[in-house]
Amino acid sequence: MYDKEIVLNLLKNMIVATEKILYRNKDIKSIDDYLIDDNSLMLLDSLCMQSLQSVLKQIIKDIS
């Protein structure tokens, strides 16, 4: 079971990552906007990588 400090840290990291994702994707109005060109597709890729990175960082921190 997680202790309160770990959960609060996870939530803080999730908020920071979500704010970054919202800012970087503010001009996206439809899922099709990601398929317009290579730059838009790279934005989608970075969105996915940002999400994975946040989770993996916390897992590594927790098991260390």
N, CA, C, O and CB atoms as a CASP TS submission, in Angstrom:
PFRMAT TS
TARGET T0000
AUTHOR 0000-0000-0000
METHOD Language model
MODEL 1
PARENT N/A
ATOM      1  N   MET     1       0.847  -1.186   0.000  1.00  0.00           N
ATOM      2  CA  MET     1       0.000   0.000   0.000  1.00  0.00           C
ATOM      3  C   MET     1       0.890   1.246   0.000  1.00  0.00           C
ATOM      4  O   MET     1       1.923   1.287   0.669  1.00  0.00           O
ATOM      5  CB  MET     1      -0.963   0.000   1.230  1.00  0.00           C
ATOM      6  N   TYR     2       0.474   2.248  -0.754  1.00  0.00           N
ATOM      7  CA  TYR     2       1.240   3.484  -0.851  1.00  0.00           C
ATOM      8  C   TYR     2       1.041   4.346   0.384  1.00  0.00           C
ATOM      9  O   TYR     2      -0.037   4.375   0.978  1.00  0.00           O
ATOM     10  CB  TYR     2       0.844   4.258  -2.101  1.00  0.00           C
ATOM     11  N   ASP     3       2.112   5.053   0.759  1.00  0.00           N
ATOM     12  CA  ASP     3       1.914   6.009   1.839  1.00  0.00           C
ATOM     13  C   ASP     3       1.486   7.346   1.243  1.00  0.00           C
ATOM     14  O   ASP     3       1.573   7.560   0.034  1.00  0.00           O
ATOM     15  CB  ASP     3       3.207   6.167   2.692  1.00  0.00           C
ATOM     16  N   LYS     4       1.031   8.220   2.098  1.00  0.00           N
ATOM     17  CA  LYS     4       0.439   9.488   1.662  1.00  0.00           C
ATOM     18  C   LYS     4       1.419  10.336   0.848  1.00  0.00           C
ATOM     19  O   LYS     4       1.028  10.947  -0.146  1.00  0.00           O
ATOM     20  CB  LYS     4      -0.041  10.280   2.872  1.00  0.00           C
ATOM     21  N   GLU     5       2.673  10.375   1.256  1.00  0.00           N
ATOM     22  CA  GLU     5       3.667  11.198   0.564  1.00  0.00           C
ATOM     23  C   GLU     5       3.888  10.726  -0.876  1.00  0.00           C
ATOM     24  O   GLU     5       3.997  11.547  -1.787  1.00  0.00           O
ATOM     25  CB  GLU     5       4.993  11.177   1.328  1.00  0.00           C
ATOM     26  N   ILE     6       3.952   9.436  -1.080  1.00  0.00           N
ATOM     27  CA  ILE     6       4.146   8.884  -2.427  1.00  0.00           C
ATOM     28  C   ILE     6       2.960   9.223  -3.313  1.00  0.00           C
ATOM     29  O   ILE     6       3.134   9.632  -4.461  1.00  0.00           O
ATOM     30  CB  ILE     6       4.346   7.356  -2.371  1.00  0.00           C
ATOM     31  N   VAL     7       1.758   9.054  -2.785  1.00  0.00           N
ATOM     32  CA  VAL     7       0.546   9.346  -3.563  1.00  0.00           C
ATOM     33  C   VAL     7       0.486  10.831  -3.910  1.00  0.00           C
ATOM     34  O   VAL     7       0.167  11.187  -5.044  1.00  0.00           O
ATOM     35  CB  VAL     7      -0.724   8.928  -2.779  1.00  0.00           C
ATOM     36  N   LEU     8       0.787  11.695  -2.951  1.00  0.00           N
ATOM     37  CA  LEU     8       0.769  13.135  -3.219  1.00  0.00           C
ATOM     38  C   LEU     8       1.805  13.520  -4.273  1.00  0.00           C
ATOM     39  O   LEU     8       1.541  14.373  -5.120  1.00  0.00           O
ATOM     40  CB  LEU     8       1.023  13.917  -1.929  1.00  0.00           C
ATOM     41  N   ASN     9       2.972  12.900  -4.225  1.00  0.00           N
ATOM     42  CA  ASN     9       4.003  13.163  -5.217  1.00  0.00           C
ATOM     43  C   ASN     9       3.565  12.692  -6.607  1.00  0.00           C
ATOM     44  O   ASN     9       3.789  13.382  -7.602  1.00  0.00           O
ATOM     45  CB  ASN     9       5.311  12.477  -4.812  1.00  0.00           C
ATOM     46  N   LEU    10       2.947  11.527  -6.666  1.00  0.00           N
ATOM     47  CA  LEU    10       2.413  11.030  -7.936  1.00  0.00           C
ATOM     48  C   LEU    10       1.377  11.992  -8.511  1.00  0.00           C
ATOM     49  O   LEU    10       1.406  12.306  -9.701  1.00  0.00           O
ATOM     50  CB  LEU    10       1.791   9.638  -7.746  1.00  0.00           C
ATOM     51  N   LEU    11       0.478  12.449  -7.676  1.00  0.00           N
ATOM     52  CA  LEU    11      -0.563  13.374  -8.129  1.00  0.00           C
ATOM     53  C   LEU    11       0.038  14.692  -8.601  1.00  0.00           C
ATOM     54  O   LEU    11      -0.411  15.256  -9.600  1.00  0.00           O
ATOM     55  CB  LEU    11      -1.572  13.631  -7.007  1.00  0.00           C
ATOM     56  N   LYS    12       1.049  15.187  -7.891  1.00  0.00           N
ATOM     57  CA  LYS    12       1.714  16.420  -8.299  1.00  0.00           C
ATOM     58  C   LYS    12       2.364  16.251  -9.667  1.00  0.00           C
ATOM     59  O   LYS    12       2.237  17.121 -10.529  1.00  0.00           O
ATOM     60  CB  LYS    12       2.764  16.835  -7.258  1.00  0.00           C
ATOM     61  N   ASN    13       3.055  15.141  -9.868  1.00  0.00           N
ATOM     62  CA  ASN    13       3.681  14.867 -11.168  1.00  0.00           C
ATOM     63  C   ASN    13       2.651  14.757 -12.276  1.00  0.00           C
ATOM     64  O   ASN    13       2.885  15.216 -13.394  1.00  0.00           O
ATOM     65  CB  ASN    13       4.501  13.586 -11.102  1.00  0.00           C
ATOM     66  N   MET    14       1.519  14.154 -11.973  1.00  0.00           N
ATOM     67  CA  MET    14       0.446  14.017 -12.966  1.00  0.00           C
ATOM     68  C   MET    14      -0.124  15.381 -13.346  1.00  0.00           C
ATOM     69  O   MET    14      -0.435  15.626 -14.512  1.00  0.00           O
ATOM     70  CB  MET    14      -0.674  13.108 -12.426  1.00  0.00           C
ATOM     71  N   ILE    15      -0.261  16.265 -12.365  1.00  0.00           N
ATOM     72  CA  ILE    15      -0.780  17.610 -12.639  1.00  0.00           C
ATOM     73  C   ILE    15       0.196  18.381 -13.522  1.00  0.00           C
ATOM     74  O   ILE    15      -0.214  19.012 -14.496  1.00  0.00           O
ATOM     75  CB  ILE    15      -1.035  18.379 -11.319  1.00  0.00           C
ATOM     76  N   VAL    16       1.476  18.334 -13.187  1.00  0.00           N
ATOM     77  CA  VAL    16       2.489  19.035 -13.984  1.00  0.00           C
ATOM     78  C   VAL    16       2.507  18.507 -15.419  1.00  0.00           C
ATOM     79  O   VAL    16       2.535  19.289 -16.369  1.00  0.00           O
ATOM     80  CB  VAL    16       3.886  18.880 -13.342  1.00  0.00           C
ATOM     81  N   ALA    17       2.490  17.197 -15.574  1.00  0.00           N
ATOM     82  CA  ALA    17       2.504  16.592 -16.912  1.00  0.00           C
ATOM     83  C   ALA    17       1.243  16.961 -17.689  1.00  0.00           C
ATOM     84  O   ALA    17       1.314  17.249 -18.884  1.00  0.00           O
ATOM     85  CB  ALA    17       2.631  15.059 -16.811  1.00  0.00           C
ATOM     86  N   THR    18       0.104  16.956 -17.026  1.00  0.00           N
ATOM     87  CA  THR    18      -1.160  17.301 -17.688  1.00  0.00           C
ATOM     88  C   THR    18      -1.167  18.747 -18.141  1.00  0.00           C
ATOM     89  O   THR    18      -1.626  19.045 -19.243  1.00  0.00           O
ATOM     90  CB  THR    18      -2.340  17.045 -16.756  1.00  0.00           C
ATOM     91  N   GLU    19      -0.668  19.654 -17.310  1.00  0.00           N
ATOM     92  CA  GLU    19      -0.590  21.065 -17.698  1.00  0.00           C
ATOM     93  C   GLU    19       0.307  21.260 -18.911  1.00  0.00           C
ATOM     94  O   GLU    19      -0.007  22.048 -19.804  1.00  0.00           O
ATOM     95  CB  GLU    19      -0.076  21.909 -16.534  1.00  0.00           C
ATOM     96  N   LYS    20       1.428  20.537 -18.941  1.00  0.00           N
ATOM     97  CA  LYS    20       2.350  20.624 -20.074  1.00  0.00           C
ATOM     98  C   LYS    20       1.684  20.094 -21.343  1.00  0.00           C
ATOM     99  O   LYS    20       1.801  20.696 -22.410  1.00  0.00           O
ATOM    100  CB  LYS    20       3.649  19.837 -19.781  1.00  0.00           C
ATOM    101  N   ILE    21       0.992  18.977 -21.221  1.00  0.00           N
ATOM    102  CA  ILE    21       0.306  18.375 -22.366  1.00  0.00           C
ATOM    103  C   ILE    21      -0.774  19.313 -22.896  1.00  0.00           C
ATOM    104  O   ILE    21      -0.889  19.503 -24.106  1.00  0.00           O
ATOM    105  CB  ILE    21      -0.311  17.018 -21.975  1.00  0.00           C
ATOM    106  N   LEU    22      -1.561  19.896 -22.004  1.00  0.00           N
ATOM    107  CA  LEU    22      -2.619  20.823 -22.428  1.00  0.00           C
ATOM    108  C   LEU    22      -2.040  22.037 -23.139  1.00  0.00           C
ATOM    109  O   LEU    22      -2.577  22.484 -24.152  1.00  0.00           O
ATOM    110  CB  LEU    22      -3.449  21.274 -21.222  1.00  0.00           C
ATOM    111  N   TYR    23      -0.938  22.572 -22.605  1.00  0.00           N
ATOM    112  CA  TYR    23      -0.317  23.734 -23.235  1.00  0.00           C
ATOM    113  C   TYR    23       0.203  23.401 -24.632  1.00  0.00           C
ATOM    114  O   TYR    23      -0.032  24.148 -25.582  1.00  0.00           O
ATOM    115  CB  TYR    23       0.824  24.258 -22.363  1.00  0.00           C
ATOM    116  N   ARG    24       0.900  22.293 -24.752  1.00  0.00           N
ATOM    117  CA  ARG    24       1.499  21.927 -26.044  1.00  0.00           C
ATOM    118  C   ARG    24       0.463  21.545 -27.091  1.00  0.00           C
ATOM    119  O   ARG    24       0.745  21.591 -28.289  1.00  0.00           O
ATOM    120  CB  ARG    24       2.463  20.782 -25.857  1.00  0.00           C
ATOM    121  N   ASN    25      -0.717  21.173 -26.655  1.00  0.00           N
ATOM    122  CA  ASN    25      -1.753  20.718 -27.577  1.00  0.00           C
ATOM    123  C   ASN    25      -2.934  21.678 -27.663  1.00  0.00           C
ATOM    124  O   ASN    25      -4.023  21.294 -28.087  1.00  0.00           O
ATOM    125  CB  ASN    25      -2.241  19.358 -27.162  1.00  0.00           C
ATOM    126  N   LYS    26      -2.715  22.924 -27.261  1.00  0.00           N
ATOM    127  CA  LYS    26      -3.818  23.878 -27.201  1.00  0.00           C
ATOM    128  C   LYS    26      -4.461  24.171 -28.557  1.00  0.00           C
ATOM    129  O   LYS    26      -5.630  24.554 -28.616  1.00  0.00           O
ATOM    130  CB  LYS    26      -3.332  25.155 -26.602  1.00  0.00           C
ATOM    131  N   ASP    27      -3.719  23.999 -29.632  1.00  0.00           N
ATOM    132  CA  ASP    27      -4.261  24.282 -30.960  1.00  0.00           C
ATOM    133  C   ASP    27      -4.935  23.074 -31.609  1.00  0.00           C
ATOM    134  O   ASP    27      -5.500  23.197 -32.696  1.00  0.00           O
ATOM    135  CB  ASP    27      -3.161  24.778 -31.856  1.00  0.00           C
ATOM    136  N   ILE    28      -4.886  21.936 -30.973  1.00  0.00           N
ATOM    137  CA  ILE    28      -5.493  20.722 -31.515  1.00  0.00           C
ATOM    138  C   ILE    28      -6.997  20.755 -31.227  1.00  0.00           C
ATOM    139  O   ILE    28      -7.414  20.858 -30.073  1.00  0.00           O
ATOM    140  CB  ILE    28      -4.832  19.436 -30.903  1.00  0.00           C
ATOM    141  N   LYS    29      -7.787  20.670 -32.267  1.00  0.00           N
ATOM    142  CA  LYS    29      -9.247  20.709 -32.112  1.00  0.00           C
ATOM    143  C   LYS    29      -9.893  19.354 -32.375  1.00  0.00           C
ATOM    144  O   LYS    29     -11.016  19.096 -31.942  1.00  0.00           O
ATOM    145  CB  LYS    29      -9.844  21.746 -33.048  1.00  0.00           C
ATOM    146  N   SER    30      -9.173  18.493 -33.088  1.00  0.00           N
ATOM    147  CA  SER    30      -9.703  17.191 -33.464  1.00  0.00           C
ATOM    148  C   SER    30      -8.541  16.199 -33.533  1.00  0.00           C
ATOM    149  O   SER    30      -7.395  16.589 -33.754  1.00  0.00           O
ATOM    150  CB  SER    30     -10.468  17.263 -34.829  1.00  0.00           C
ATOM    151  N   ILE    31      -8.841  14.942 -33.345  1.00  0.00           N
ATOM    152  CA  ILE    31      -7.808  13.913 -33.459  1.00  0.00           C
ATOM    153  C   ILE    31      -7.163  13.949 -34.850  1.00  0.00           C
ATOM    154  O   ILE    31      -5.990  13.608 -35.002  1.00  0.00           O
ATOM    155  CB  ILE    31      -8.405  12.514 -33.181  1.00  0.00           C
ATOM    156  N   ASP    32      -7.912  14.354 -35.834  1.00  0.00           N
ATOM    157  CA  ASP    32      -7.382  14.447 -37.199  1.00  0.00           C
ATOM    158  C   ASP    32      -6.286  15.503 -37.327  1.00  0.00           C
ATOM    159  O   ASP    32      -5.455  15.433 -38.233  1.00  0.00           O
ATOM    160  CB  ASP    32      -8.506  14.761 -38.172  1.00  0.00           C
ATOM    161  N   ASP    33      -6.285  16.474 -36.426  1.00  0.00           N
ATOM    162  CA  ASP    33      -5.249  17.508 -36.465  1.00  0.00           C
ATOM    163  C   ASP    33      -3.851  16.922 -36.268  1.00  0.00           C
ATOM    164  O   ASP    33      -2.868  17.499 -36.732  1.00  0.00           O
ATOM    165  CB  ASP    33      -5.521  18.564 -35.398  1.00  0.00           C
ATOM    166  N   TYR    34      -3.759  15.796 -35.593  1.00  0.00           N
ATOM    167  CA  TYR    34      -2.461  15.146 -35.403  1.00  0.00           C
ATOM    168  C   TYR    34      -1.952  14.490 -36.685  1.00  0.00           C
ATOM    169  O   TYR    34      -0.766  14.179 -36.789  1.00  0.00           O
ATOM    170  CB  TYR    34      -2.556  14.106 -34.300  1.00  0.00           C
ATOM    171  N   LEU    35      -2.821  14.282 -37.641  1.00  0.00           N
ATOM    172  CA  LEU    35      -2.451  13.569 -38.856  1.00  0.00           C
ATOM    173  C   LEU    35      -2.193  14.489 -40.048  1.00  0.00           C
ATOM    174  O   LEU    35      -1.982  14.021 -41.167  1.00  0.00           O
ATOM    175  CB  LEU    35      -3.527  12.592 -39.207  1.00  0.00           C
ATOM    176  N   ILE    36      -2.210  15.784 -39.805  1.00  0.00           N
ATOM    177  CA  ILE    36      -2.048  16.768 -40.880  1.00  0.00           C
ATOM    178  C   ILE    36      -0.671  16.695 -41.527  1.00  0.00           C
ATOM    179  O   ILE    36      -0.551  16.694 -42.752  1.00  0.00           O
ATOM    180  CB  ILE    36      -2.285  18.167 -40.344  1.00  0.00           C
ATOM    181  N   ASP    37       0.352  16.634 -40.708  1.00  0.00           N
ATOM    182  CA  ASP    37       1.724  16.625 -41.229  1.00  0.00           C
ATOM    183  C   ASP    37       2.649  15.964 -40.208  1.00  0.00           C
ATOM    184  O   ASP    37       2.210  15.534 -39.141  1.00  0.00           O
ATOM    185  CB  ASP    37       2.210  18.076 -41.554  1.00  0.00           C
ATOM    186  N   ASP    38       3.920  15.890 -40.549  1.00  0.00           N
ATOM    187  CA  ASP    38       4.893  15.238 -39.668  1.00  0.00           C
ATOM    188  C   ASP    38       5.037  15.960 -38.331  1.00  0.00           C
ATOM    189  O   ASP    38       5.192  15.313 -37.296  1.00  0.00           O
ATOM    190  CB  ASP    38       6.246  15.161 -40.354  1.00  0.00           C
ATOM    191  N   ASN    39       4.987  17.288 -38.340  1.00  0.00           N
ATOM    192  CA  ASN    39       5.113  18.033 -37.084  1.00  0.00           C
ATOM    193  C   ASN    39       3.959  17.722 -36.137  1.00  0.00           C
ATOM    194  O   ASN    39       4.161  17.578 -34.931  1.00  0.00           O
ATOM    195  CB  ASN    39       5.169  19.538 -37.362  1.00  0.00           C
ATOM    196  N   SER    40       2.781  17.621 -36.671  1.00  0.00           N
ATOM    197  CA  SER    40       1.618  17.298 -35.843  1.00  0.00           C
ATOM    198  C   SER    40       1.717  15.875 -35.305  1.00  0.00           C
ATOM    199  O   SER    40       1.357  15.609 -34.158  1.00  0.00           O
ATOM    200  CB  SER    40       0.319  17.471 -36.647  1.00  0.00           C
ATOM    201  N   LEU    41       2.198  14.981 -36.126  1.00  0.00           N
ATOM    202  CA  LEU    41       2.374  13.599 -35.686  1.00  0.00           C
ATOM    203  C   LEU    41       3.466  13.511 -34.605  1.00  0.00           C
ATOM    204  O   LEU    41       3.356  12.711 -33.676  1.00  0.00           O
ATOM    205  CB  LEU    41       2.732  12.692 -36.890  1.00  0.00           C
ATOM    206  N   MET    42       4.501  14.322 -34.727  1.00  0.00           N
ATOM    207  CA  MET    42       5.542  14.359 -33.698  1.00  0.00           C
ATOM    208  C   MET    42       4.974  14.887 -32.375  1.00  0.00           C
ATOM    209  O   MET    42       5.395  14.460 -31.300  1.00  0.00           O
ATOM    210  CB  MET    42       6.727  15.237 -34.160  1.00  0.00           C
ATOM    211  N   LEU    43       4.028  15.807 -32.462  1.00  0.00           N
ATOM    212  CA  LEU    43       3.372  16.308 -31.265  1.00  0.00           C
ATOM    213  C   LEU    43       2.611  15.186 -30.569  1.00  0.00           C
ATOM    214  O   LEU    43       2.654  15.067 -29.344  1.00  0.00           O
ATOM    215  CB  LEU    43       2.426  17.464 -31.613  1.00  0.00           C
ATOM    216  N   LEU    44       1.921  14.371 -31.345  1.00  0.00           N
ATOM    217  CA  LEU    44       1.210  13.220 -30.778  1.00  0.00           C
ATOM    218  C   LEU    44       2.203  12.242 -30.147  1.00  0.00           C
ATOM    219  O   LEU    44       1.964  11.732 -29.053  1.00  0.00           O
ATOM    220  CB  LEU    44       0.370  12.505 -31.867  1.00  0.00           C
ATOM    221  N   ASP    45       3.297  11.985 -30.826  1.00  0.00           N
ATOM    222  CA  ASP    45       4.334  11.098 -30.284  1.00  0.00           C
ATOM    223  C   ASP    45       4.862  11.635 -28.957  1.00  0.00           C
ATOM    224  O   ASP    45       5.024  10.880 -27.999  1.00  0.00           O
ATOM    225  CB  ASP    45       5.491  10.939 -31.291  1.00  0.00           C
ATOM    226  N   SER    46       5.128  12.929 -28.903  1.00  0.00           N
ATOM    227  CA  SER    46       5.668  13.501 -27.670  1.00  0.00           C
ATOM    228  C   SER    46       4.641  13.455 -26.545  1.00  0.00           C
ATOM    229  O   SER    46       5.004  13.307 -25.378  1.00  0.00           O
ATOM    230  CB  SER    46       6.121  14.942 -27.906  1.00  0.00           C
ATOM    231  N   LEU    47       3.380  13.580 -26.886  1.00  0.00           N
ATOM    232  CA  LEU    47       2.312  13.454 -25.897  1.00  0.00           C
ATOM    233  C   LEU    47       2.343  12.070 -25.255  1.00  0.00           C
ATOM    234  O   LEU    47       2.266  11.941 -24.033  1.00  0.00           O
ATOM    235  CB  LEU    47       0.939  13.714 -26.547  1.00  0.00           C
ATOM    236  N   CYS    48       2.453  11.055 -26.076  1.00  0.00           N
ATOM    237  CA  CYS    48       2.505   9.678 -25.579  1.00  0.00           C
ATOM    238  C   CYS    48       3.770   9.442 -24.758  1.00  0.00           C
ATOM    239  O   CYS    48       3.720   8.819 -23.697  1.00  0.00           O
ATOM    240  CB  CYS    48       2.441   8.682 -26.747  1.00  0.00           C
ATOM    241  N   MET    49       4.891   9.935 -25.247  1.00  0.00           N
ATOM    242  CA  MET    49       6.151   9.737 -24.539  1.00  0.00           C
ATOM    243  C   MET    49       6.155  10.464 -23.197  1.00  0.00           C
ATOM    244  O   MET    49       6.686   9.946 -22.215  1.00  0.00           O
ATOM    245  CB  MET    49       7.319  10.214 -25.397  1.00  0.00           C
ATOM    246  N   GLN    50       5.572  11.652 -23.148  1.00  0.00           N
ATOM    247  CA  GLN    50       5.496  12.403 -21.897  1.00  0.00           C
ATOM    248  C   GLN    50       4.702  11.623 -20.862  1.00  0.00           C
ATOM    249  O   GLN    50       5.080  11.564 -19.692  1.00  0.00           O
ATOM    250  CB  GLN    50       4.861  13.783 -22.128  1.00  0.00           C
ATOM    251  N   SER    51       3.622  11.037 -21.291  1.00  0.00           N
ATOM    252  CA  SER    51       2.787  10.255 -20.372  1.00  0.00           C
ATOM    253  C   SER    51       3.545   9.043 -19.850  1.00  0.00           C
ATOM    254  O   SER    51       3.534   8.770 -18.650  1.00  0.00           O
ATOM    255  CB  SER    51       1.492   9.805 -21.067  1.00  0.00           C
ATOM    256  N   LEU    52       4.197   8.323 -20.740  1.00  0.00           N
ATOM    257  CA  LEU    52       4.966   7.149 -20.329  1.00  0.00           C
ATOM    258  C   LEU    52       6.142   7.523 -19.431  1.00  0.00           C
ATOM    259  O   LEU    52       6.419   6.848 -18.440  1.00  0.00           O
ATOM    260  CB  LEU    52       5.471   6.401 -21.553  1.00  0.00           C
ATOM    261  N   GLN    53       6.817   8.587 -19.784  1.00  0.00           N
ATOM    262  CA  GLN    53       7.987   9.013 -19.014  1.00  0.00           C
ATOM    263  C   GLN    53       7.603   9.334 -17.574  1.00  0.00           C
ATOM    264  O   GLN    53       8.314   8.951 -16.645  1.00  0.00           O
ATOM    265  CB  GLN    53       8.646  10.236 -19.669  1.00  0.00           C
ATOM    266  N   SER    54       6.504  10.023 -17.385  1.00  0.00           N
ATOM    267  CA  SER    54       6.076  10.380 -16.035  1.00  0.00           C
ATOM    268  C   SER    54       5.814   9.149 -15.186  1.00  0.00           C
ATOM    269  O   SER    54       6.209   9.093 -14.022  1.00  0.00           O
ATOM    270  CB  SER    54       4.828  11.243 -16.088  1.00  0.00           C
ATOM    271  N   VAL    55       5.155   8.174 -15.764  1.00  0.00           N
ATOM    272  CA  VAL    55       4.840   6.950 -15.032  1.00  0.00           C
ATOM    273  C   VAL    55       6.109   6.159 -14.734  1.00  0.00           C
ATOM    274  O   VAL    55       6.300   5.690 -13.612  1.00  0.00           O
ATOM    275  CB  VAL    55       3.850   6.087 -15.828  1.00  0.00           C
ATOM    276  N   LEU    56       6.969   6.010 -15.724  1.00  0.00           N
ATOM    277  CA  LEU    56       8.191   5.234 -15.535  1.00  0.00           C
ATOM    278  C   LEU    56       9.132   5.872 -14.521  1.00  0.00           C
ATOM    279  O   LEU    56       9.752   5.168 -13.724  1.00  0.00           O
ATOM    280  CB  LEU    56       8.904   5.067 -16.856  1.00  0.00           C
ATOM    281  N   LYS    57       9.244   7.187 -14.544  1.00  0.00           N
ATOM    282  CA  LYS    57      10.084   7.864 -13.559  1.00  0.00           C
ATOM    283  C   LYS    57       9.630   7.555 -12.143  1.00  0.00           C
ATOM    284  O   LYS    57      10.442   7.284 -11.258  1.00  0.00           O
ATOM    285  CB  LYS    57      10.071   9.370 -13.793  1.00  0.00           C
ATOM    286  N   GLN    58       8.322   7.600 -11.945  1.00  0.00           N
ATOM    287  CA  GLN    58       7.802   7.351 -10.595  1.00  0.00           C
ATOM    288  C   GLN    58       8.005   5.904 -10.180  1.00  0.00           C
ATOM    289  O   GLN    58       8.325   5.632  -9.023  1.00  0.00           O
ATOM    290  CB  GLN    58       6.320   7.706 -10.521  1.00  0.00           C
ATOM    291  N   ILE    59       7.823   4.978 -11.103  1.00  0.00           N
ATOM    292  CA  ILE    59       8.036   3.565 -10.786  1.00  0.00           C
ATOM    293  C   ILE    59       9.488   3.325 -10.382  1.00  0.00           C
ATOM    294  O   ILE    59       9.759   2.646  -9.391  1.00  0.00           O
ATOM    295  CB  ILE    59       7.661   2.675 -11.990  1.00  0.00           C
ATOM    296  N   ILE    60      10.416   3.884 -11.153  1.00  0.00           N
ATOM    297  CA  ILE    60      11.838   3.711 -10.852  1.00  0.00           C
ATOM    298  C   ILE    60      12.165   4.331  -9.502  1.00  0.00           C
ATOM    299  O   ILE    60      12.910   3.748  -8.714  1.00  0.00           O
ATOM    300  CB  ILE    60      12.713   4.337 -11.957  1.00  0.00           C
ATOM    301  N   LYS    61      11.620   5.497  -9.235  1.00  0.00           N
ATOM    302  CA  LYS    61      11.864   6.168  -7.963  1.00  0.00           C
ATOM    303  C   LYS    61      11.332   5.309  -6.801  1.00  0.00           C
ATOM    304  O   LYS    61      11.984   5.184  -5.765  1.00  0.00           O
ATOM    305  CB  LYS    61      11.200   7.574  -7.956  1.00  0.00           C
ATOM    306  N   ASP    62      10.153   4.727  -6.986  1.00  0.00           N
ATOM    307  CA  ASP    62       9.526   3.934  -5.921  1.00  0.00           C
ATOM    308  C   ASP    62      10.292   2.645  -5.615  1.00  0.00           C
ATOM    309  O   ASP    62      10.328   2.209  -4.465  1.00  0.00           O
ATOM    310  CB  ASP    62       8.097   3.593  -6.306  1.00  0.00           C
ATOM    311  N   ILE    63      10.906   2.031  -6.636  1.00  0.00           N
ATOM    312  CA  ILE    63      11.578   0.761  -6.394  1.00  0.00           C
ATOM    313  C   ILE    63      13.043   0.933  -5.993  1.00  0.00           C
ATOM    314  O   ILE    63      13.701  -0.024  -5.585  1.00  0.00           O
ATOM    315  CB  ILE    63      11.488  -0.104  -7.626  1.00  0.00           C
ATOM    316  N   SER    64      13.542   2.157  -6.112  1.00  0.00           N
ATOM    317  CA  SER    64      14.950   2.419  -5.759  1.00  0.00           C
ATOM    318  C   SER    64      15.123   2.624  -4.276  1.00  0.00           C
ATOM    319  O   SER    64      16.240   2.853  -3.810  1.00  0.00           O
ATOM    320  CB  SER    64      15.473   3.639  -6.502  1.00  0.00           C
TER
END
